[in-house]
Amino acid sequence: MFYFAFQLLTSFIICSCFLAYPILAKYQKNDSVTLWVNKVGPYVNPQETYSYYSLPYCRPGDGYHKQGGLGEVLGGNALIDSRIDIKFKRDVEKRSICELKLDASKIARFKYAIDNSYWFEFFMDDLPIWGFVGEVHPRGVGDNKHVVYTHKMIQIQYNRDQIISVNLSQAIPKPLEEGRTLDMTYSLKWFPTNISYEQRFNVYLNNYFFQNQIHWFSVINSIMMVVFLVGLVSMILMRTLRNDYAKYAREIDDMETLERDVIEESGWKLVHGDVFRPPQNLALLSAVVGTGAQLATLVLLVILSAYFGKMYMRRGAIITTFIVCYALTSFISGYVSGGVYSRNAGESWMKSMVLTASLFPFLCFGIGFIVNTIAIYYGSIAAIPFGTIIVVFVIWAFISFPLSLLGTVAGRNWSGTPDNPCRVKNIPRPIPEKKWYLRPSVISLVGGLLPFASIFIEMYYIFASFWTYMVHYYVYGFLLLVFIVLIIVTVCVTIVGTYYLLNAENYHWQWTSFFSAASTALYVYLYAIYYYHAKTSMSGLLQTNFYFGYTLMFCLGVGILCGAVGYLGSNLFIRRIFGNIKCD
């Protein structure tokens, strides 16, 4: 346990120090400032993005491609130096970028972009700049005129030697007419400000959207749910089980008492000889429980790193943090998996180890392969380059896999000794028929409702941040609180479900407890389908592929995480209650 805690602390320190530091850029007067052009795409389809120069803008012959980090590339960014002459604190009244001569092909591409509300994204000193390609002006009855903006007015605020904010407005719309030459121009205006560098990103944060009464009410509602569920579990432990313990603890002095106890004995006490029987597909169960424990640790590390490091200020920082922390916490998945597998008398520990190390990454790779293939077909810059895939594979092969192997060996040796309170009988006890609502499938489906209800509102904010533009998720304090609430609610709900399952004299609690919690992901995915149709205007194969592919990947992680938490909570509960009775 000491090494487990040490590895967790080390992972947090490395993730925080490596990824949370701010990048400070300072300039002297007349220093060159680079304007990076990034991408264009339909406004209603956030992930359907293409290179800025996929539209027939003037492209510099020696445009430098900025080498982005791992998370930046995975996030679909491809920054190119615009070669626009910008000097720190030097105003430009009006200057030509280039002259663009229109032909039929260029007009068709511009018209398609305007009809589909194409937007573009620039960056200056890591500050995002957004704008639209053009618009449609009505001209006469039933006739529309496409115009493209030819002048970009850039207003920059600075504090001493640092850039604080960048605003872009566009003017001089020109109609798209074949053979016409457009003079593409820009102007610059610098303004001093007292806003500090540390506060410069506040303008991009939507405080009203995130910190409203509904958000606070949802958190309070989740806390009240926790109080209710903890009270319910406490009642089961203190009232129901206390009476059972008293009966099992007292000595049987006469035949009449013995007969009465035999008649009254029912429910969970009858399965003490089978409750610790190894489950089916033990290697798979161990793998998902170990992976879920790792994901729970990973989410906690990422939230803490994002909270203290303000990662919303850096492109791709969250993705990079996730990958690095996932690799560093692989020891945890191996440790938990190896312990679960060995305590249940597993014999093929290598199979369990390989499953633990590769199950979730390979599932994500399979989904990502399909998503990426379609993105490549459409020529989107959101497609992951082959070199980046190799980098991710190397991280998994040389960091994640060895740590998982080391964790499995440590788990088998340090926590793999069977210590079941009750001996497992040789002959399995028959499971009697019970009411339909006590069947494992029903308990599994119902078990995910309350955990989903505890995160329902937060899912809206997360989806709104990820699947829309210009909304940066930054309320990681809320997210940390909701995550803690989710863990507590999941444990409590799974314990209650496991208790009722055992009372129905069904000792197959392992997979039931896992799926009872993992079904939370099913409701998250159903909500994602509702959100797609009711809250967005997304369309097209590429965007739909991105949305449902990445959402499926996210829900797999949620399901494995919640399932592992539910299993581990139920395991502790069962060991607790059966450890206080006299087993045969």
SEDRENKE-263343 format. One line per field, with one value per residue (C-alpha): residue number from 1; residue in three letters; x, y, z. Coordinates in steps of 0.05 Angstrom, whole numbers, plus 5000, padded with zeros to 4 digits. Example, Ala and Ser with C-alpha at 12.3 -4.5 7.8 and 13.67 -1.06 7.14 Angstrom:
residues 2
pos <- [1 2] .
code <- [Ala Ser] .
c1 <- [5246 5273] .
c2 <- [4910 4979] .
c3 <- [5156 5143] .
This chain:
residues 584
pos <- [1 2 3 4 5 6 7 8 9 10 11 12 13 14 15 16 17 18 19 20 21 22 23 24 25 26 27 28 29 30 31 32 33 34 35 36 37 38 39 40 41 42 43 44 45 46 47 48 49 50 51 52 53 54 55 56 57 58 59 60 61 62 63 64 65 66 67 68 69 70 71 72 73 74 75 76 77 78 79 80 81 82 83 84 85 86 87 88 89 90 91 92 93 94 95 96 97 98 99 100 101 102 103 104 105 106 107 108 109 110 111 112 113 114 115 116 117 118 119 120 121 122 123 124 125 126 127 128 129 130 131 132 133 134 135 136 137 138 139 140 141 142 143 144 145 146 147 148 149 150 151 152 153 154 155 156 157 158 159 160 161 162 163 164 165 166 167 168 169 170 171 172 173 174 175 176 177 178 179 180 181 182 183 184 185 186 187 188 189 190 191 192 193 194 195 196 197 198 199 200 201 202 203 204 205 206 207 208 209 210 211 212 213 214 215 216 217 218 219 220 221 222 223 224 225 226 227 228 229 230 231 232 233 234 235 236 237 238 239 240 241 242 243 244 245 246 247 248 249 250 251 252 253 254 255 256 257 258 259 260 261 262 263 264 265 266 267 268 269 270 271 272 273 274 275 276 277 278 279 280 281 282 283 284 285 286 287 288 289 290 291 292 293 294 295 296 297 298 299 300 301 302 303 304 305 306 307 308 309 310 311 312 313 314 315 316 317 318 319 320 321 322 323 324 325 326 327 328 329 330 331 332 333 334 335 336 337 338 339 340 341 342 343 344 345 346 347 348 349 350 351 352 353 354 355 356 357 358 359 360 361 362 363 364 365 366 367 368 369 370 371 372 373 374 375 376 377 378 379 380 381 382 383 384 385 386 387 388 389 390 391 392 393 394 395 396 397 398 399 400 401 402 403 404 405 406 407 408 409 410 411 412 413 414 415 416 417 418 419 420 421 422 423 424 425 426 427 428 429 430 431 432 433 434 435 436 437 438 439 440 441 442 443 444 445 446 447 448 449 450 451 452 453 454 455 456 457 458 459 460 461 462 463 464 465 466 467 468 469 470 471 472 473 474 475 476 477 478 479 480 481 482 483 484 485 486 487 488 489 490 491 492 493 494 495 496 497 498 499 500 501 502 503 504 505 506 507 508 509 510 511 512 513 514 515 516 517 518 519 520 521 522 523 524 525 526 527 528 529 530 531 532 533 534 535 536 537 538 539 540 541 542 543 544 545 546 547 548 549 550 551 552 553 554 555 556 557 558 559 560 561 562 563 564 565 566 567 568 569 570 571 572 573 574 575 576 577 578 579 580 581 582 583 584] .
code <- [Met Phe Tyr Phe Ala Phe Gln Leu Leu Thr Ser Phe Ile Ile Cys Ser Cys Phe Leu Ala Tyr Pro Ile Leu Ala Lys Tyr Gln Lys Asn Asp Ser Val Thr Leu Trp Val Asn Lys Val Gly Pro Tyr Val Asn Pro Gln Glu Thr Tyr Ser Tyr Tyr Ser Leu Pro Tyr Cys Arg Pro Gly Asp Gly Tyr His Lys Gln Gly Gly Leu Gly Glu Val Leu Gly Gly Asn Ala Leu Ile Asp Ser Arg Ile Asp Ile Lys Phe Lys Arg Asp Val Glu Lys Arg Ser Ile Cys Glu Leu Lys Leu Asp Ala Ser Lys Ile Ala Arg Phe Lys Tyr Ala Ile Asp Asn Ser Tyr Trp Phe Glu Phe Phe Met Asp Asp Leu Pro Ile Trp Gly Phe Val Gly Glu Val His Pro Arg Gly Val Gly Asp Asn Lys His Val Val Tyr Thr His Lys Met Ile Gln Ile Gln Tyr Asn Arg Asp Gln Ile Ile Ser Val Asn Leu Ser Gln Ala Ile Pro Lys Pro Leu Glu Glu Gly Arg Thr Leu Asp Met Thr Tyr Ser Leu Lys Trp Phe Pro Thr Asn Ile Ser Tyr Glu Gln Arg Phe Asn Val Tyr Leu Asn Asn Tyr Phe Phe Gln Asn Gln Ile His Trp Phe Ser Val Ile Asn Ser Ile Met Met Val Val Phe Leu Val Gly Leu Val Ser Met Ile Leu Met Arg Thr Leu Arg Asn Asp Tyr Ala Lys Tyr Ala Arg Glu Ile Asp Asp Met Glu Thr Leu Glu Arg Asp Val Ile Glu Glu Ser Gly Trp Lys Leu Val His Gly Asp Val Phe Arg Pro Pro Gln Asn Leu Ala Leu Leu Ser Ala Val Val Gly Thr Gly Ala Gln Leu Ala Thr Leu Val Leu Leu Val Ile Leu Ser Ala Tyr Phe Gly Lys Met Tyr Met Arg Arg Gly Ala Ile Ile Thr Thr Phe Ile Val Cys Tyr Ala Leu Thr Ser Phe Ile Ser Gly Tyr Val Ser Gly Gly Val Tyr Ser Arg Asn Ala Gly Glu Ser Trp Met Lys Ser Met Val Leu Thr Ala Ser Leu Phe Pro Phe Leu Cys Phe Gly Ile Gly Phe Ile Val Asn Thr Ile Ala Ile Tyr Tyr Gly Ser Ile Ala Ala Ile Pro Phe Gly Thr Ile Ile Val Val Phe Val Ile Trp Ala Phe Ile Ser Phe Pro Leu Ser Leu Leu Gly Thr Val Ala Gly Arg Asn Trp Ser Gly Thr Pro Asp Asn Pro Cys Arg Val Lys Asn Ile Pro Arg Pro Ile Pro Glu Lys Lys Trp Tyr Leu Arg Pro Ser Val Ile Ser Leu Val Gly Gly Leu Leu Pro Phe Ala Ser Ile Phe Ile Glu Met Tyr Tyr Ile Phe Ala Ser Phe Trp Thr Tyr Met Val His Tyr Tyr Val Tyr Gly Phe Leu Leu Leu Val Phe Ile Val Leu Ile Ile Val Thr Val Cys Val Thr Ile Val Gly Thr Tyr Tyr Leu Leu Asn Ala Glu Asn Tyr His Trp Gln Trp Thr Ser Phe Phe Ser Ala Ala Ser Thr Ala Leu Tyr Val Tyr Leu Tyr Ala Ile Tyr Tyr Tyr His Ala Lys Thr Ser Met Ser Gly Leu Leu Gln Thr Asn Phe Tyr Phe Gly Tyr Thr Leu Met Phe Cys Leu Gly Val Gly Ile Leu Cys Gly Ala Val Gly Tyr Leu Gly Ser Asn Leu Phe Ile Arg Arg Ile Phe Gly Asn Ile Lys Cys Asp] .
c1 <- [5000 5059 5084 5013 5008 5078 5063 4999 5035 5092 5043 5008 5073 5100 5034 5027 5099 5106 5040 5015 5068 5048 5084 5105 5121 5152 5165 5205 5180 5183 5194 5160 5094 5069 4997 4984 4927 4896 4833 4765 4700 4624 4602 4550 4602 4658 4701 4693 4754 4802 4866 4856 4888 4838 4800 4833 4864 4933 4982 5055 5104 5148 5093 5124 5085 5088 5107 5052 5054 5020 4955 4954 4959 4908 4862 4863 4907 4955 4984 5017 5054 5012 5074 5034 5081 5063 5109 5098 5067 5070 5003 4987 4935 4921 4967 4959 4967 4960 4916 4868 4842 4776 4760 4702 4736 4753 4684 4652 4694 4681 4606 4604 4640 4593 4531 4554 4574 4648 4688 4763 4811 4876 4924 4968 5012 4969 4905 4849 4818 4754 4716 4671 4693 4636 4561 4501 4470 4400 4395 4328 4273 4296 4368 4426 4494 4555 4607 4675 4709 4773 4797 4816 4821 4862 4860 4912 4916 4983 5009 5081 5117 5061 5001 4936 4880 4868 4803 4787 4734 4724 4702 4699 4656 4666 4620 4646 4650 4691 4752 4751 4814 4806 4855 4863 4885 4895 4904 4933 4917 4953 4922 4952 4913 4920 4896 4949 4978 4949 4879 4882 4843 4784 4751 4742 4708 4633 4619 4545 4539 4576 4564 4489 4436 4419 4492 4494 4427 4449 4510 4468 4418 4474 4500 4430 4427 4493 4465 4403 4441 4493 4435 4403 4466 4478 4408 4421 4486 4463 4392 4383 4452 4459 4401 4430 4497 4464 4430 4493 4535 4493 4504 4449 4431 4370 4336 4278 4324 4361 4297 4272 4338 4338 4267 4283 4349 4340 4369 4442 4464 4448 4500 4560 4589 4584 4591 4666 4663 4707 4664 4661 4711 4756 4812 4765 4734 4803 4824 4764 4767 4841 4830 4772 4815 4867 4816 4788 4858 4871 4808 4826 4897 4873 4821 4871 4924 4874 4848 4917 4948 4892 4900 4843 4894 4937 4918 4916 4940 4882 4894 4969 4956 4909 4958 5018 4980 4948 5017 5044 4985 4987 5019 4953 4913 4963 4966 4890 4880 4934 4907 4835 4858 4902 4852 4802 4851 4867 4920 4935 4960 4996 4930 4901 4960 4957 4882 4892 4946 4913 4838 4819 4874 4857 4783 4798 4845 4791 4741 4794 4815 4745 4737 4806 4795 4733 4769 4827 4777 4747 4815 4802 4860 4825 4853 4909 4976 5010 5071 5028 4997 5067 5085 5023 5038 5110 5085 5039 5090 5150 5117 5046 5055 5118 5086 5024 5067 5104 5038 5010 5071 5066 4991 4999 5053 5028 4952 4938 4934 4863 4833 4760 4721 4681 4703 4676 4636 4652 4581 4549 4484 4423 4395 4319 4271 4255 4213 4232 4258 4310 4342 4414 4396 4343 4389 4443 4399 4368 4435 4460 4400 4421 4494 4473 4424 4480 4521 4464 4471 4546 4542 4506 4562 4616 4580 4567 4641 4668 4618 4612 4659 4686 4662 4721 4707 4743 4701 4743 4724 4652 4677 4718 4659 4613 4665 4668 4592 4591 4640 4600 4533 4560 4587 4523 4476 4518 4520 4444 4436 4486 4449 4383 4415 4445 4378 4349 4400 4438 4513 4534 4547 4613 4590 4523 4558 4602 4546 4501 4550 4574 4503 4514 4550 4489 4447 4503 4503 4428 4433 4486 4437 4385 4436 4455 4384 4357 4415 4459 4452 4506 4500 4541 4578 4644 4616 4567 4624 4666 4608 4585 4654 4686 4624 4627 4700 4681 4624 4668 4714 4656 4628 4693 4709 4640 4638 4706 4684 4619 4655 4707 4654 4611 4672 4689 4615 4611 4676 4652 4585 4609 4670 4623 4585 4605 4617 4615] .
c2 <- [5000 5047 5038 5048 5115 5134 5119 5160 5220 5214 5213 5275 5313 5294 5311 5377 5400 5377 5405 5460 5513 5576 5596 5669 5707 5776 5825 5888 5945 5926 5852 5807 5776 5715 5707 5632 5609 5543 5515 5527 5488 5491 5527 5473 5417 5432 5371 5377 5421 5431 5469 5544 5542 5490 5553 5593 5646 5673 5623 5644 5600 5591 5584 5552 5495 5500 5434 5423 5378 5311 5337 5394 5347 5299 5358 5372 5434 5450 5519 5554 5620 5671 5713 5776 5830 5847 5886 5894 5963 5986 6006 5992 6035 5990 5943 5893 5819 5797 5803 5745 5735 5697 5642 5593 5541 5591 5622 5554 5538 5605 5599 5529 5555 5615 5572 5525 5582 5567 5599 5604 5603 5641 5645 5701 5690 5628 5670 5645 5690 5671 5698 5679 5672 5713 5720 5721 5789 5791 5825 5827 5776 5704 5724 5720 5750 5718 5765 5751 5797 5826 5868 5844 5894 5867 5903 5881 5899 5896 5905 5928 5873 5821 5812 5809 5804 5801 5820 5812 5848 5844 5895 5912 5854 5841 5801 5738 5752 5712 5749 5799 5813 5821 5863 5826 5875 5882 5936 5935 5977 5969 5991 5991 5957 5945 5873 5825 5769 5717 5744 5751 5687 5709 5742 5673 5644 5644 5656 5664 5597 5556 5591 5600 5577 5514 5491 5504 5471 5408 5402 5412 5361 5311 5322 5310 5246 5224 5239 5197 5138 5138 5138 5080 5039 5056 5032 4966 4957 4981 4955 4895 4864 4878 4832 4778 4784 4778 4714 4683 4705 4676 4603 4553 4520 4477 4441 4489 4548 4509 4490 4561 4588 4537 4557 4632 4628 4657 4708 4728 4684 4620 4635 4641 4578 4605 4679 4676 4626 4651 4685 4665 4699 4716 4743 4792 4814 4826 4866 4913 4923 4939 4986 5019 5032 5063 5106 5131 5151 5181 5224 5249 5267 5302 5343 5364 5381 5421 5457 5479 5487 5524 5478 5510 5564 5515 5479 5404 5406 5363 5310 5308 5304 5246 5206 5219 5205 5143 5115 5132 5102 5035 5005 5015 4975 4917 4919 4917 4866 4821 4822 4807 4751 4717 4723 4686 4629 4649 4608 4643 4709 4727 4726 4772 4819 4824 4837 4891 4927 4924 4919 4992 5020 4971 4985 5059 5044 5005 5061 5113 5074 5077 5151 5168 5130 5170 5235 5218 5204 5273 5306 5335 5361 5327 5262 5236 5232 5164 5191 5212 5143 5113 5160 5140 5066 5075 5108 5049 4996 5024 5058 5034 4959 4950 4987 4944 4881 4907 4923 4854 4821 4867 4855 4780 4781 4836 4831 4766 4719 4691 4715 4699 4699 4638 4573 4558 4493 4440 4435 4500 4517 4519 4589 4593 4629 4699 4759 4791 4854 4813 4785 4806 4837 4882 4902 4918 4963 4999 5008 5061 5108 5144 5152 5181 5227 5253 5275 5291 5367 5366 5323 5380 5429 5380 5365 5438 5453 5397 5399 5474 5531 5585 5553 5532 5485 5513 5498 5439 5451 5433 5374 5348 5353 5318 5263 5250 5249 5199 5153 5154 5146 5088 5052 5061 5041 4979 4958 4963 4923 4870 4865 4852 4802 4762 4765 4732 4676 4692 4691 4713 4783 4798 4813 4839 4891 4911 4919 4951 5009 5005 5015 5088 5092 5066 5125 5173 5147 5152 5223 5236 5213 5260 5317 5306 5312 5364 5410 5412 5423 5374 5338 5298 5232 5262 5301 5245 5196 5240 5253 5182 5151 5195 5191 5115 5118 5165 5120 5058 5094 5116 5046 5012 5064 5060 4984 4978 5025 4986 4919 4942 4974 4911 4868 4907 4905 4829 4817 4861 4827 4755 4769 4779 4713 4642 4606 4530] .
c3 <- [5000 5013 4942 4915 4951 4930 4857 4860 4891 4841 4782 4807 4817 4748 4713 4749 4740 4668 4643 4688 4680 4642 4579 4586 4522 4529 4474 4463 4419 4345 4360 4309 4332 4294 4272 4264 4219 4241 4213 4180 4183 4188 4251 4269 4263 4312 4294 4218 4209 4150 4139 4134 4065 4040 4021 3965 4010 3994 4020 4033 3997 4058 4110 4172 4205 4280 4312 4363 4424 4429 4456 4406 4347 4376 4385 4310 4307 4249 4258 4199 4200 4161 4146 4161 4184 4256 4302 4377 4393 4320 4290 4218 4184 4124 4089 4033 4046 3974 3913 3901 3831 3829 3780 3777 3822 3877 3875 3882 3943 3976 3962 3993 4054 4062 4052 4107 4154 4154 4210 4217 4276 4285 4344 4367 4429 4444 4445 4399 4346 4310 4250 4192 4120 4092 4089 4042 4028 3999 3932 3900 3906 3908 3895 3943 3936 3968 3995 4027 4076 4049 4108 4177 4233 4291 4358 4409 4482 4518 4589 4587 4549 4545 4500 4539 4488 4413 4378 4305 4265 4190 4139 4065 4039 3965 3919 3888 3813 3764 3739 3796 3836 3911 3951 4017 4071 4146 4198 4269 4330 4397 4463 4533 4589 4664 4659 4685 4643 4692 4680 4604 4591 4634 4574 4543 4605 4606 4680 4671 4634 4686 4753 4751 4800 4762 4767 4841 4851 4816 4861 4923 4897 4887 4957 4985 4945 4977 5046 5031 5003 5059 5108 5072 5072 5145 5162 5127 5164 5233 5237 5191 5197 5271 5287 5243 5278 5346 5326 5297 5356 5412 5432 5419 5484 5469 5413 5410 5396 5343 5307 5309 5281 5225 5206 5209 5172 5103 5055 5051 5108 5069 5015 5060 5030 4958 4963 4954 4897 4838 4784 4711 4665 4724 4680 4645 4711 4741 4679 4679 4755 4751 4691 4727 4789 4744 4708 4775 4796 4728 4729 4799 4777 4713 4751 4804 4752 4711 4773 4797 4728 4691 4632 4593 4576 4534 4471 4480 4553 4579 4526 4539 4614 4604 4562 4607 4671 4641 4626 4695 4732 4696 4757 4794 4743 4746 4822 4831 4776 4801 4871 4849 4804 4856 4913 4870 4857 4786 4752 4685 4713 4649 4612 4664 4659 4583 4586 4639 4600 4531 4539 4546 4500 4445 4451 4444 4386 4350 4356 4339 4278 4249 4266 4238 4174 4158 4177 4130 4074 4083 4087 4156 4198 4257 4229 4273 4234 4231 4267 4327 4329 4333 4390 4429 4417 4440 4505 4516 4498 4536 4596 4606 4592 4635 4693 4687 4688 4750 4783 4769 4801 4861 4868 4867 4920 4966 4962 4927 4987 4993 5059 5051 5117 5096 5064 4995 4993 4941 4913 4889 4923 4876 4866 4878 4832 4857 4836 4770 4803 4841 4778 4765 4697 4729 4787 4736 4695 4754 4789 4740 4747 4811 4793 4726 4761 4805 4744 4696 4699 4696 4633 4600 4616 4594 4528 4516 4526 4483 4426 4416 4401 4446 4511 4554 4611 4672 4733 4756 4828 4809 4770 4828 4875 4824 4814 4889 4892 4834 4870 4935 4901 4858 4920 4960 4903 4887 4960 4965 4900 4924 4991 4957 4909 4966 5003 4942 4956 4892 4904 4834 4858 4825 4754 4779 4822 4765 4714 4765 4768 4696 4670 4686 4620 4584 4609 4592 4520 4516 4540 4487 4434 4461 4464 4392 4366 4415 4431 4368 4294 4274 4208 4159 4164 4189 4247 4266 4264 4310 4358 4369 4363 4416 4460 4457 4477 4535 4558 4557 4605 4649 4650 4668 4721 4754 4748 4783 4839 4847 4850 4900 4944 4943 4957 5020 5041 5033 5069 5125 5136 5127 5170 5230 5227 5244 5179 5175] .
